[in-house]
Amino acid sequence: MPLLARMLAAPLVIDVRPGAIAGLGALLSDRRIATQGRVAIAVGPGQGDALAAELTGTAAEVFRLDGGSYDGAVELGRRLRAGGFEVVAGIGGGKTIDVTKYAAHMAGIPMVSVPTSLAHDGIASPVSTLRHESGTGSYGVVLSPVAVVVDLDRVRGAPGQLSVAGVGDVVSNLSAVADWELAAADTGEPVDGLAAAMARSAAHALLHQPGPSDSDEFLTVLAEALILSGVAMAMAGSSRPSSGGDHEIMHAINELYPGTASHGELAGMGALFCTYLRDDAGQFAAISSCLRRHGLPRGPGQVGLSDGQFTAAVLRAPSTRPGRYTILERLALSPAEAAKKVEEYGRAIAG
Ligand SMILES: [Zn+2]
């Protein structure tokens, strides 16, 4: 009988709980991961540094990072390779995780992801978002992190909205998968049903988790949903399960108005707008109430953009991701139509 199945390169270890950081030392000295114990730790500014100091007893070399640039990732990758390290743990916020992930890829070694915030789904994905001379870009890596350690006590302490902004990134899966299905219907693009199921189920779990935002129960669902989103991308071999018109709008906002808001905040708002365009009233209400429950922005005004600025981003969005077919490509709105939709959208979220 033929064995019709597939292999998936997914993390070996997932550890999501209060105090999980205490198990990191043992994980890093796991001889399956580092046979000779040559371990590096990359830490970002803020919590990362303090955490590294707590990892006493771990004979690891510590590298301090100060940004999220492509050049910084390449430099760290060079130092990891030159030092003969077998594994690197990235401890810090989204930028630190992205830099360390790409550096590990450059050095050809596994990476352990230790996020100190739940701001986006990069914590377990095979993609790094890095800054370069003319903006930011997404860089694929061969392998997802070998382990993901989320200490709920640490992410609860993340500054501002960063601890839960990932809610927006997770709910954007619903819009992204809807776009994928649209592409299948209109262009014949194949949908990976298992990847779509994981991405969508992760989002549904979050939509139906009542909170509050700082409870262990909620943060566990959020962390696991972000991890499942990353695995869905690894399974699909692209960001398709977690990135559609929602992310195109985010990329356009980042190009036109850099520094407007975080990845997760903009992804959630983009997803709600795309769901409005799709005329899916049930899903619109569910996503809208989830974003509101966690204090995340839904309208352009909440991130400091005028309706006109947001309209410009909607019109620019398709050019940020050539070849990706979404509701935005399907509708191909004229400037006047886009302005009208944005105005109607403002009324829909106010109502
Ligand atoms: Zn995202």
Boltz pocket constraint, residues with backbone or C-beta under 6 A from the ligand:
constraints:
  - pocket:
      binder: B
      contacts: [[A, 120], [A, 121], [A, 169], [A, 242], [A, 243], [A, 247], [A, 263], [A, 267]]
      max_distance: 6.0
